[in-house]
């Protein structure tokens, strides 16, 4: 689970998309998997927005569209690293812009490669 747990935004009709991080976790093969099931329910993000589960080195492990109920359609249930090094995963919400591009949250070094 993320540092703050899931936050249901309470919108599923008209809402304004805002790029944000839903969950983040340091991962490694000998650490518990990143549990993503708390983020599989309705009202997680604005319909039509996008999501991705990304490691800090830009590898994307899961991605998709937020459906009409605010669910992250196709989100995997958990992520278990197979690597011996520490990685930093983020479950992010991105917003589709008028020109079709997607605006994602900005990466910072906050917590990146931090040890549990």
C-alpha angles and dihedrals in degrees: 000000000000125000093266101026124237120322116201107214095205097228131114106144116045115357136147114247117231123184108244147154113248097182141000133185141167109240137195133154093260094049126083115273121262104260110218099171093099087064097052097082131092125281096034095128142350115292113258094026121116135241136200138179104217137176117221092253088065098257109144115212100178133008141163150123130300108242130223091276094051094256121145094240111221097005110160117242097235143351123224117186118225093197130100093219126078116261130186117225128194131188103210138186117216129192125226110233126214090260091054097254120126122238111213130186114274118256117235132175090251105133093342111152089358116157119240 
